[in-house]
Amino acid sequence: MAHTDQTFGEPIATGANIPALTQAEIPALTQAERRARAVRRVAAIKGFYVHLAVYVVVNIGLFAVDALTGSDWWVHWVAFGWGIGVIAHAIAVFGRGSKLVTDWEDRKIKQLMAEQR
């Protein structure tokens, strides 16, 4: 099965029983589809902010424990490692990759629906 990416009006999907579509030929989203996308996007954004809040609260608590115990500073390793995860989450939610993943999901759903006909 051949497949090409959606770029500059070129075909976005080809296959044995799936005709190639250009960007202009893709039907407009229905109100329900736009709402479903918006709900999914809001859930992703909310998930990131919850993750960020937990990161901040827990790291403040760990910093306090680290300061009160008087041992070697170890809390920065936790903040650094978890911070990488928070940054990756932010990129997934707000970065360019998020739209690429969403577009791929939409194309794959349409492809699978077409195969079920």
N, C-alpha and C positions, 0 to 999 in steps of 0.2 A: 504494500500500500504506500503510495507516494504522499508526501506531505510538504507543503511549503508554508513559511511563516507569513503573517499578515504584515506586509510592508508596502507602502506606496501604491496601493491599488492592485497589487499582484494577487494571484489566487491565495486564499488562506487555507484551503483544505482540498485535497483531491484524494480519490480512492476509487475502488471498483464500482461502487454504487452511489458515490457522493460527488455531485458536480462541483467544479471549482467556482467560488464566488469572489467577486471583487468587493471592495469596500462599499461601493455605490449600490451593489445588489443585496447587501445584508439588510433584512427588514428592520425597521425601527422597533425599539423596545416598547412593549406594552406598559401600561401604568403599573400593572402587577409586577412585571419584571424589574422596572425601575425601583419600585418600592422594596422588592426583595434585595436588590443590590444595595440600596441605601441602608436597609436594616443590617445587612451583613457587614457593611463598612462601619456603621456606628458600633456594632458589637466588637469589631476589631480594634477600633480606637479606644473604646471603653476598656477592653482587655489590656491594652498597653498602659493606660493611666492607672489601672488597678495594680499592674505589675510594678510600675514606677513608684507608686505610693508604698507598697509593701517593701520594696527595695530601700527606700529612704527610711521608713520607720524601723525596720530590722537593723539596718546599718547604724542608725543612731543608738539603738539599744546595744548593739555589739561594741560600738565605740565606748559607750559608758562602762560596760563590763570590762573592756580592755583597759580603760583608764583607771578604774577602781582596783583592779587586781595588781596593777603595778608591774606586770610581767613584760616581756618583750612585746613590741607592737606587732600584732598579727592581723589586726582587723583590716588593714589595707589590702591584704591578700584576698580576703572575702569580698571586699568592696570592688576590687579590681576584676576578679573572676566573674562575679555576678554582674558587674557593670558591662562586661562584654556581652552578656546575655541580654541586658536591657537595651544596649545599642543595637544588637541584631534584631530585637523585637521592634524597635523604632524604625529601622530600615525596612523591615517587612511590612509595617503598617503604613508608613508615610513615604517611603522611598519609591523610586521608579519601578522596582521589582514587583511591587504590589499590583500595579495595573497590568503588568505582563502576566502575572499569575492569574489574575481575574480574567483577562482576555483568553488565556489558554483554557481555563476552566469552561468558559462559555463556549468556545469552539469545540471542546471535547464533548460537552453535553449535547450540543447540536448534532455532532457526528454520531454519537451513540443513539440519539433519538432517531436519526435518519436510518441507521442500521436496523432498528427494531420495526420499521414499517413493513 
